């Protein structure tokens, strides 16, 4: 991923020990493995990033567990044996809701939905933002002008007003919510990617590749994209945090999918049922705390990765 | 010359952005929206209209002309002149602009005071934190800011209600004023003020963290610049290095970022007004969403867009005024 040539010039001894007797592809893979190992070694030193990673792994385990958990306990139409609106106890560690369902089960089920929406929406946002940013930065001229005006428009769109209008017009299934969050959050990524492309495309190895007859597609996919991957990845992690927050706000306004309840939907139900006046704090706080912890975990990991990827920040 | 061109290019960009956003809004409200607003209006108002009267209404609302270009042009001019027609489901037949006008003041006072407070506190703390990086103040502010950033506004609001209205009864949990009692003069002001404390605190705390992070990182960027090293080498006292050389330059990018986050603040106001049943534009919009009153939602959307665009224009102009390099470039 560095600017060093794939095969060292014959006059100097090979600076890279893995180069000897390997095909270019093997050399590339060996370098990628080493870069990853180096990244992990740096990340492990970062306390904030590691704390975030541990929190995140706990919630991922929770989400995986929820796939196999017994769904019957979440169905209010099946008579639930639990007491209604009971506070935390040994049997119900996070209390119960108005229909006697354990809040712990609601939160475990919600972890899968919230994480799924966050990850998928961030993925859509990343693909949109990277494609548009790269296209604008690489092509330049009129293409750049047009794409950047559209990006600016999306950047200033008051996102919640835009999102509720879209959800009200287009419907509020889980996939529609994912699509809406993806479509409203790509602009920042596009600007970042464009700025990076502008600096990368002037480097000499791009010029060299072009002189050897490489097509635009080859240059972008083999030389520009790999160079941007670390920055894009760190940015995507931060986008996941924003996507989870966005989903919770939409769900709180009643725009969640009633058939797959995220943490936001649980908060909405509790709030609408008057949990505040009923003093049923556990019903509100359990899902809220989950949102805060997961968003915090992604933010911490994102900040840590930014520090490693972006040497300008590291120097501080 | 440079100044004029800068102004013109900024205004041109604003116009283009507005054109793009209005086109998206037109697609959503006029092309993709299922159902017919006249039918919805008649159903919810309960009025009995003869077919001729229905046709007349359709004509009055400009729905009997081709969708493009006639309706598109009408949509543009109506949006820019704040002519949003009448509400279709919440309060059928009442002018949307009037409904917004009645509620605007209550929201504005909340948004303006809390945003200014958040900016002021965030920036002051950000300067102190960035200056003594990894110091005690910086570490604790950093932790608090990250938690506040990770917390949805409505969650923060509910936590404050649980603490200050349920556990200790210091402040009311919602509404704009007490019902059942009529206060006059100062007593009324105090009553309204007490109701406003918790929503105000929620919005201030929610955005303070973000502005802290922005200001801190901007100051850290500036402190790495060579002109700071030069100022120190010249023997400028540390106090003045910060005040005269670092802070003014670090404030510049912060202006743009604060303006960009204005769109998020408006979204936050929507959920916070719902949590506190605060009768402003936000709560009204949530009601409109639940009643699927698209005339009102369209107004919410357009007013937010225009507010954000104006905020960004002001930021751009301030930036250009403070930093001559931007004007001449």
Interface residues (C-beta under 8 A of the other chain):
Chain A: X149 X150 X152 X153 X155 X156 X157 X158 X159 X160 X161 X162 X164 X165 X166 X168 X169 X170 X241 X245 X248 X249 X252 X253 X254 X255 X267 X271 X276 X279 X281 X284 X285 X288 X291 X292 X293 X295 X296 X299 X300 X312 X313 X315 X316
Chain B: X13 X16 X17 X20 X21 X24 X25 X28 X29 X32 X33 X34 X133 X146 X147 X149 X150 X151 X152 X153 X154 X155 X158 X159 X161 X162 X166 X173 X217 X220 X221 X224 X260 X262 X263 X264 X266 X267 X268 X270 X271 X274 X275 X285 X286 X289 X290 X292 X294 X297 X298 X300 X301 X304 X305 X307 X308 X309 X312
